[in-house]
């Protein structure tokens, strides 16, 4: 909380519930986070994760089948949802109660080429990639279209 220099996070597919929800305050409340990317493979957006937050943009992969209770409750600044799937897939997602902000946010569905001149510059390591193990890295298009690019990360040799 209060980390104003960090404005974007990626929620790993392994997250199944919010780590912090105390006194009706969500995990990202007062965090300064404006963009939340849910990693491809996550199937449920946890309860209260963006409740009472400053989140303006969320990127949701087509692997999501449900949005938890109050996940976006009181997220009054939520402006845009980039859904990596079709509109009919979005409509099939089960949305629990207390998620009114997602109904008023602009929804952009990406599933068959968006006409965007994709640019990828901010890669995030996946699969525990780092100095001691190989893995993959993922970036979402810098232009906000939601397209994902995944590449291989090799172990750094010394």
Beta strands, then each sheet from edge to edge (+ up, - down):
strand 1: 8-11
strand 2: 35-38
strand 3: 44-45
strand 4: 57-61
strand 5: 66-67
strand 6: 80-84
strand 7: 94-95
strand 8: 106-109
strand 9: 124-126
strand 10: 135-140
strand 11: 148-153
sheet 1: 1+ 2+ 4+ 6+ 8+
sheet 2: 3+ 5+ 7+
sheet 3: 9+ 10- 11+
end
